[in-house]
Amino acid sequence: MNGQKAKRIRRHAKELMLDWIKSVVDEDEAKKVTLKNLAQYVPNQTHIYANQQLRVSAYTLRWFEQGIKKLLKKDRTITSITVQDLEHA
């Protein structure tokens, strides 16, 4: 993968994660959440062990990145991908 493309994927994943966090918390907390303090609102654990397999936890940064990569294989553009697309993928 191209380095510039990976950078755009990570940046868009953070933006989608920010949108998702803001939709989950109440309005007062949503105003406090920014890209800079996003890490404070998400858990550190990124993987879970289930059914004798190690899997990526849902709604982590890595989950968003992997979902974007899967949708890019289906001829989508990075900017057109939304949180709803990732949930249904």
Backbone as CSV, one residue per row, in Angstrom:
resi,resn,N_x,N_y,N_z,CA_x,CA_y,CA_z,C_x,C_y,C_z
1,MET,0.845,-1.178,0.000,0.000,0.000,0.000,0.886,1.235,0.000
2,ASN,0.477,2.201,-0.742,1.167,3.473,-0.823,1.130,4.179,0.534
3,GLY,2.237,4.822,0.907,2.309,5.516,2.190,1.312,6.653,2.305
4,GLN,1.104,7.377,1.222,0.142,8.479,1.236,-1.281,7.961,1.406
5,LYS,-1.571,6.837,0.778,-2.908,6.249,0.898,-3.142,5.758,2.330
6,ALA,-2.128,5.152,2.926,-2.242,4.683,4.308,-2.460,5.864,5.253
7,LYS,-1.800,6.956,4.990,-1.961,8.155,5.812,-3.389,8.697,5.709
8,ARG,-3.942,8.719,4.490,-5.322,9.181,4.303,-6.309,8.250,4.989
9,ILE,-6.034,6.942,4.950,-6.911,5.966,5.611,-6.907,6.206,7.110
10,ARG,-5.726,6.379,7.709,-5.640,6.619,9.152,-6.341,7.911,9.543
11,ARG,-6.147,8.941,8.750,-6.782,10.232,9.042,-8.303,10.124,8.964
12,HIS,-8.804,9.446,7.933,-10.255,9.298,7.783,-10.820,8.384,8.870
13,ALA,-10.047,7.375,9.278,-10.487,6.485,10.353,-10.650,7.267,11.652
14,LYS,-9.729,8.181,11.929,-9.854,9.004,13.133,-11.073,9.911,13.059
15,GLU,-11.345,10.462,11.889,-12.518,11.324,11.728,-13.815,10.522,11.918
16,LEU,-13.862,9.313,11.355,-15.049,8.468,11.529,-15.222,8.063,12.981
17,MET,-14.111,7.769,13.641,-14.174,7.399,15.049,-14.681,8.573,15.889
18,LEU,-14.251,9.776,15.555,-14.719,10.976,16.251,-16.220,11.167,16.042
19,ASP,-16.696,10.983,14.821,-18.128,11.091,14.536,-18.919,10.047,15.322
20,TRP,-18.383,8.824,15.387,-19.079,7.770,16.112,-19.130,8.082,17.610
21,ILE,-18.012,8.518,18.174,-17.981,8.846,19.610,-18.979,9.957,19.914
22,LYS,-19.032,10.970,19.062,-19.951,12.086,19.293,-21.403,11.639,19.204
23,SER,-21.686,10.624,18.408,-23.065,10.148,18.310,-23.462,9.290,19.509
24,VAL,-22.487,8.741,20.218,-22.765,7.858,21.339,-22.928,8.629,22.648
25,VAL,-22.099,9.635,22.871,-22.142,10.376,24.140,-23.176,11.498,24.053
26,ASP,-23.509,12.068,25.210,-24.492,13.156,25.216,-23.880,14.442,24.644
27,GLU,-24.699,15.443,24.430,-24.278,16.654,23.722,-23.180,17.423,24.451
28,ASP,-23.249,17.470,25.785,-22.225,18.191,26.537,-20.858,17.537,26.384
29,GLU,-20.826,16.214,26.469,-19.562,15.497,26.297,-19.092,15.553,24.849
30,ALA,-20.021,15.558,23.902,-19.658,15.588,22.484,-18.911,16.867,22.128
31,LYS,-19.230,17.954,22.806,-18.530,19.215,22.546,-17.085,19.167,23.034
32,LYS,-16.815,18.330,24.017,-15.472,18.233,24.584,-14.538,17.339,23.772
33,VAL,-15.091,16.428,22.997,-14.281,15.454,22.262,-13.721,16.095,20.999
34,THR,-12.403,15.991,20.830,-11.719,16.463,19.626,-10.771,15.377,19.139
35,LEU,-10.141,15.606,17.999,-9.181,14.637,17.493,-7.975,14.501,18.422
36,LYS,-7.629,15.580,19.110,-6.452,15.546,19.986,-6.692,14.715,21.245
37,ASN,-7.898,14.757,21.807,-8.153,14.015,23.037,-9.020,12.773,22.798
38,LEU,-9.091,12.327,21.583,-9.906,11.163,21.231,-9.439,9.900,21.947
39,ALA,-8.149,9.759,22.147,-7.596,8.557,22.778,-8.060,8.398,24.223
40,GLN,-8.447,9.469,24.864,-8.915,9.390,26.247,-10.295,8.739,26.339
41,TYR,-11.051,8.757,25.277,-12.428,8.260,25.291,-12.568,6.821,24.806
42,VAL,-11.496,6.230,24.324,-11.565,4.858,23.827,-10.669,3.964,24.677
43,PRO,-11.005,2.690,24.816,-10.171,1.793,25.623,-8.856,1.465,24.931
44,ASN,-7.869,1.058,25.722,-6.558,0.691,25.173,-6.573,-0.685,24.530
45,GLN,-7.474,-1.539,24.971,-7.526,-2.903,24.457,-8.087,-2.899,23.044
46,THR,-7.325,-3.417,22.080,-7.749,-3.406,20.690,-8.163,-4.776,20.178
47,HIS,-7.859,-5.835,20.936,-8.182,-7.182,20.492,-8.937,-7.936,21.585
48,ILE,-9.721,-8.914,21.154,-10.396,-9.814,22.079,-10.120,-11.251,21.638
49,TYR,-10.204,-12.153,22.567,-10.017,-13.564,22.276,-11.373,-14.241,22.360
50,ALA,-11.866,-14.719,21.236,-13.183,-15.367,21.197,-13.132,-16.530,20.216
51,ASN,-13.761,-17.626,20.591,-13.834,-18.823,19.744,-12.441,-19.297,19.308
52,GLN,-11.513,-19.269,20.240,-10.132,-19.691,20.011,-9.459,-18.889,18.903
53,GLN,-9.852,-17.635,18.747,-9.245,-16.750,17.759,-9.038,-15.377,18.379
54,LEU,-8.017,-14.702,17.931,-7.759,-13.333,18.350,-8.387,-12.405,17.319
55,ARG,-9.307,-11.566,17.753,-10.047,-10.698,16.834,-9.900,-9.241,17.238
56,VAL,-10.119,-8.348,16.293,-10.067,-6.919,16.554,-11.384,-6.489,17.208
57,SER,-11.282,-5.737,18.289,-12.482,-5.231,18.961,-13.204,-4.237,18.068
58,ALA,-14.501,-4.190,18.190,-15.301,-3.268,17.383,-15.111,-1.834,17.871
59,TYR,-15.190,-0.917,16.954,-15.131,0.526,17.196,-13.810,0.985,17.804
60,THR,-12.726,0.306,17.460,-11.398,0.796,17.793,-10.805,1.399,16.526
61,LEU,-9.697,2.091,16.673,-9.085,2.724,15.506,-8.690,1.684,14.468
62,ARG,-8.165,0.573,14.924,-7.772,-0.483,13.995,-8.991,-1.069,13.269
63,TRP,-10.129,-1.184,13.959,-11.358,-1.688,13.337,-11.813,-0.743,12.228
64,PHE,-11.750,0.554,12.490,-12.125,1.530,11.472,-11.186,1.435,10.268
65,GLU,-9.876,1.324,10.522,-8.908,1.238,9.429,-9.142,-0.006,8.580
66,GLN,-9.354,-1.147,9.215,-9.592,-2.381,8.470,-10.882,-2.319,7.667
67,GLY,-11.909,-1.705,8.234,-13.172,-1.568,7.503,-13.029,-0.692,6.278
68,ILE,-12.277,0.386,6.417,-12.047,1.272,5.266,-11.288,0.523,4.180
69,LYS,-10.288,-0.251,4.566,-9.519,-1.008,3.576,-10.398,-2.026,2.848
70,LYS,-11.306,-2.674,3.573,-12.206,-3.640,2.936,-13.117,-2.955,1.929
71,LEU,-13.631,-1.782,2.298,-14.529,-1.077,1.384,-13.784,-0.484,0.194
72,LEU,-12.513,-0.156,0.359,-11.730,0.362,-0.761,-11.520,-0.709,-1.830
73,LYS,-11.502,-1.966,-1.426,-11.361,-3.050,-2.397,-12.596,-3.176,-3.280
74,LYS,-13.714,-2.598,-2.822,-14.966,-2.644,-3.590,-15.152,-1.373,-4.411
75,ASP,-14.046,-0.740,-4.803,-14.056,0.457,-5.658,-14.805,1.620,-5.033
76,ARG,-14.559,1.890,-3.766,-15.113,3.058,-3.085,-13.999,4.065,-2.897
77,THR,-14.357,5.313,-2.705,-13.355,6.324,-2.379,-13.312,6.499,-0.868
78,ILE,-12.177,6.949,-0.380,-11.987,7.073,1.066,-12.980,8.065,1.661
79,THR,-13.191,9.178,1.006,-14.043,10.220,1.570,-15.524,9.855,1.540
80,SER,-15.911,8.889,0.725,-17.334,8.527,0.640,-17.745,7.507,1.699
81,ILE,-16.798,6.955,2.439,-17.097,5.929,3.433,-17.585,6.579,4.719
82,THR,-18.689,6.069,5.261,-19.270,6.585,6.498,-19.271,5.498,7.574
83,VAL,-19.634,5.880,8.783,-19.708,4.922,9.883,-20.771,3.864,9.588
84,GLN,-21.876,4.258,8.989,-22.929,3.305,8.651,-22.432,2.271,7.646
85,ASP,-21.603,2.683,6.698,-21.039,1.734,5.742,-20.189,0.699,6.461
86,LEU,-19.404,1.129,7.425,-18.551,0.204,8.171,-19.358,-0.752,9.034
87,GLU,-20.449,-0.268,9.596,-21.278,-1.133,10.427,-21.955,-2.231,9.613
88,HIS,-22.273,-1.950,8.361,-22.966,-2.912,7.517,-22.011,-3.786,6.721
89,ALA,-20.731,-3.452,6.722,-19.755,-4.216,5.925,-19.386,-5.514,6.596
